Amino acid sequence: MELQERLNEVRSRIAEAAKQSKRPDGAVQLVAVSKTFDAEAIRPAIAAGQRVFGENRVQESQGKWPELKSETAGIELHLIGPLQSNKADDAVALFDVIETVDREKIARALADAMKRQGKTVRLYVQVNTGLEPQKAGIAPDDTAAFVDLCRGELGLAIEGLMCIPPAEENPGPHFALLAKLAKNCGLEKLSMGMSGDYETAVAFGATCVRVGSAIFGTR
Ligand SMILES: *Cc1c(COP(=O)(O)O)cnc(C)c1O
């Protein structure tokens, strides 16, 4: 199957899942995760009308996205991988959305970088819903206080929450937990769902699904 067919398939399955759960048209944004793929492999997705992309590494993204962004207007780039504070300036310069804010140090570094550059990047707080030691994200119980700190002391407008459920578990309860935490914080955006579970995520209220291999193929 060609990339365009796979992309269309993902789009129609998202639309169908949204319809099933009585979500309005356009309620779910598709973030096409292009990590590990080079500019040559990404261009067909842009040609097929895809404008929102996700990457998990700042440095890798710097090697391809400045050029791709300069070729096509309206590209929206999401950082979906862990961020180190010494990369905050680079991340703010290149990305439109950073989905992986998960500790005070990185939140402060982003606030400073945005001030320096006079640029606002949209932010999500990553929650480690499975409390996995190897995984990034703030603990569910600490989420509300962290969102408060970001909004208050740091003056950051947090847009939503993001999670990556444990690979071997049923994702539904994790999506439900993220939705509940967001509601408690007064946040409307939920970034959840990947190639294996994006339809489930839509049923649990995802506003943003991050789909890589189902579009670009195996990595
Ligand atoms: C790689 C990645 C994805 C996409 O995963 P697929 O299974 O290829 O769809 C989504 N979210 C994050 C945070 C990722 O790192």
PDBQT file of the ligand as one rigid body, heavy atoms in Angstrom, charges set to zero:
ROOT
HETATM    1  C1  LIG A 301       6.534   6.917  18.202  1.00  0.00    +0.000 C 
HETATM    2  C2  LIG A 301       5.470   7.561  18.965  1.00  0.00    +0.000 A 
HETATM    3  C3  LIG A 301       4.129   7.524  18.542  1.00  0.00    +0.000 A 
HETATM    4  C4  LIG A 301       3.667   6.793  17.298  1.00  0.00    +0.000 C 
HETATM    5  O1  LIG A 301       3.755   5.426  17.497  1.00  0.00    +0.000 OA
HETATM    6  P1  LIG A 301       3.170   4.400  16.400  1.00  0.00    +0.000 P 
HETATM    7  O2  LIG A 301       2.915   3.170  17.181  1.00  0.00    +0.000 OA
HETATM    8  O3  LIG A 301       4.211   4.252  15.360  1.00  0.00    +0.000 OA
HETATM    9  O4  LIG A 301       1.919   4.987  15.862  1.00  0.00    +0.000 OA
HETATM   10  C5  LIG A 301       3.183   8.185  19.314  1.00  0.00    +0.000 A 
HETATM   11  N1  LIG A 301       3.524   8.846  20.440  1.00  0.00    +0.000 NA
HETATM   12  C6  LIG A 301       4.796   8.905  20.872  1.00  0.00    +0.000 A 
HETATM   13  C7  LIG A 301       5.096   9.664  22.115  1.00  0.00    +0.000 C 
HETATM   14  C8  LIG A 301       5.809   8.268  20.168  1.00  0.00    +0.000 A 
HETATM   15  O5  LIG A 301       7.069   8.347  20.617  1.00  0.00    +0.000 OA
ENDROOT
TORSDOF 0
